[in-house]
Amino acid sequence: MDGLSPEFWPLVLVGFLAQLIDGALGMAYGVSASAFLATMGHPPAFVSATVHAAEVVTTGASGLSHAWFRNLDRKIFFRLVLPGMVGGALGAYLLTSLDGSVLRPFVWGWLLLTGILLLRRAFRRDEPGLARAPSHALGGIAGFLDAIGGGGWGTVTTPTLIARGVPPRYAIGTTNAAEFFVTLTISITFLFTFDWQRWDLVIALLGGGVIAAPLGAWVAKHVAPRTAIIAVGLVVVGLSVHGLVRWAMG
C-alpha cells in the first residue's frame, strides 16, 4: 500500500505475536512491542505513547474475549483496576519529563526473582501455595511501571497473582481485563502531555493484536495450570535476563 512506512507490516506481525503471547500468558504485549520500537531509535515517551494507544484496542478485545471464556475474578479485578489507573496516569505524566530507562534495571531484577519463584513452585509440588489476596498496591505499582517502561502491566501483575495462589486461568484473564482501563488512562494522559503523530504505527500494532486476541484467550482457558505456570515463569525469566543484559551493555 502506498504511503505506508517500511515499519508498518513488520509491526502488524509484532502486534499479532505479542497479543497471542499476552492473551495466552497474561503478559508481554507491551514489553515485546516496546522493545521493537526502541530498536528503531524512538525515545521512551514516544514508545510508551504509541504502544499504549494501540493497546487501548487490543486490551479491550482481549478483555472481552476472556470475559466470554469466563476467565475473570471480579474481586481481584476491582482491587487492581482503580490503583492501576492512578499509577498509570502518574507514570505517564512523569515520563514526559523523566528518563524511564533509569528504572528498568530494578524492574528487571524484581521480575527475575518472581520468575524463579514461579518455576520453583511449578517443579516442587510439596510447596504450599500462597493464598494471600492481592494488595491494592500491586495495581498501582504495575500501572506506574507499565507507563514508565512502555509495557509491563501483565509481566508484573500476572506472575505475582499466580505466586499468591490465584489459578493461572483467572490471573491471566483478570489481568488482561483490568489492563484495558489502565491502558486507556495512560493513553489519555499522554494525549494531554505528549505530542506524537505516528498513528500508522498505532494502527499496525493494534491490527495484528486484535486478530490474535480471541486465539490467546482460548489458549488460556485450555492450557493446564502447571504448564501455564512454567510458561509464565520462563517468559518472565527470559525477558528479565534479556533486559538486564541490554542494560549492562548500555
Secondary structure in CASP SS format (residue, H / E / C, confidence):
PFRMAT SS
TARGET T0000
AUTHOR 0000-0000-0000
METHOD secondary structure of the structure
MODEL  1
M C 1.00
D C 1.00
G C 1.00
L C 1.00
S C 1.00
P C 1.00
E C 1.00
F H 1.00
W H 1.00
P H 1.00
L H 1.00
V H 1.00
L H 1.00
V H 1.00
G H 1.00
F H 1.00
L H 1.00
A H 1.00
Q H 1.00
L H 1.00
I H 1.00
D H 1.00
G H 1.00
A H 1.00
L H 1.00
G C 1.00
M C 1.00
A C 1.00
Y H 1.00
G H 1.00
V H 1.00
S H 1.00
A H 1.00
S H 1.00
A H 1.00
F H 1.00
L H 1.00
A H 1.00
T H 1.00
M C 1.00
G C 1.00
H C 1.00
P C 1.00
P H 1.00
A H 1.00
F H 1.00
V H 1.00
S H 1.00
A H 1.00
T H 1.00
V H 1.00
H H 1.00
A H 1.00
A H 1.00
E H 1.00
V H 1.00
V H 1.00
T H 1.00
T H 1.00
G H 1.00
A H 1.00
S H 1.00
G H 1.00
L H 1.00
S H 1.00
H H 1.00
A H 1.00
W H 1.00
F C 1.00
R C 1.00
N C 1.00
L C 1.00
D C 1.00
R H 1.00
K H 1.00
I H 1.00
F H 1.00
F H 1.00
R H 1.00
L H 1.00
V H 1.00
L H 1.00
P H 1.00
G H 1.00
M H 1.00
V H 1.00
G H 1.00
G H 1.00
A H 1.00
L H 1.00
G H 1.00
A H 1.00
Y H 1.00
L H 1.00
L H 1.00
T C 1.00
S C 1.00
L C 1.00
D C 1.00
G H 1.00
S H 1.00
V H 1.00
L H 1.00
R H 1.00
P H 1.00
F H 1.00
V H 1.00
W H 1.00
G H 1.00
W H 1.00
L H 1.00
L H 1.00
L H 1.00
T H 1.00
G H 1.00
I H 1.00
L H 1.00
L H 1.00
L H 1.00
R H 1.00
R H 1.00
A H 1.00
F H 1.00
R C 1.00
R C 1.00
D C 1.00
E C 1.00
P C 1.00
G C 1.00
L C 1.00
A C 1.00
R C 1.00
A C 1.00
P C 1.00
S C 1.00
H H 1.00
A H 1.00
L H 1.00
G H 1.00
G H 1.00
I H 1.00
A H 1.00
G H 1.00
F H 1.00
L H 1.00
D H 1.00
A H 1.00
I H 1.00
G H 1.00
G C 1.00
G C 1.00
G C 1.00
W H 1.00
G H 1.00
T H 1.00
V H 1.00
T H 1.00
T H 1.00
P H 1.00
T H 1.00
L H 1.00
I H 1.00
A H 1.00
R C 1.00
G C 1.00
V C 1.00
P C 1.00
P H 1.00
R H 1.00
Y H 1.00
A H 1.00
I H 1.00
G H 1.00
T H 1.00
T H 1.00
N H 1.00
A H 1.00
A H 1.00
E H 1.00
F H 1.00
F H 1.00
V H 1.00
T H 1.00
L H 1.00
T H 1.00
I H 1.00
S H 1.00
I H 1.00
T H 1.00
F H 1.00
L H 1.00
F H 1.00
T H 1.00
F C 1.00
D C 1.00
W C 1.00
Q C 1.00
R C 1.00
W H 1.00
D H 1.00
L H 1.00
V H 1.00
I H 1.00
A H 1.00
L H 1.00
L H 1.00
G H 1.00
G H 1.00
G H 1.00
V H 1.00
I H 1.00
A H 1.00
A H 1.00
P H 1.00
L H 1.00
G H 1.00
A H 1.00
W H 1.00
V H 1.00
A H 1.00
K H 1.00
H H 1.00
V C 1.00
A C 1.00
P H 1.00
R H 1.00
T H 1.00
A H 1.00
I H 1.00
I H 1.00
A H 1.00
V H 1.00
G H 1.00
L H 1.00
V H 1.00
V H 1.00
V H 1.00
G H 1.00
L H 1.00
S H 1.00
V H 1.00
H H 1.00
G H 1.00
L H 1.00
V H 1.00
R H 1.00
W H 1.00
A H 1.00
M C 1.00
G C 1.00
END
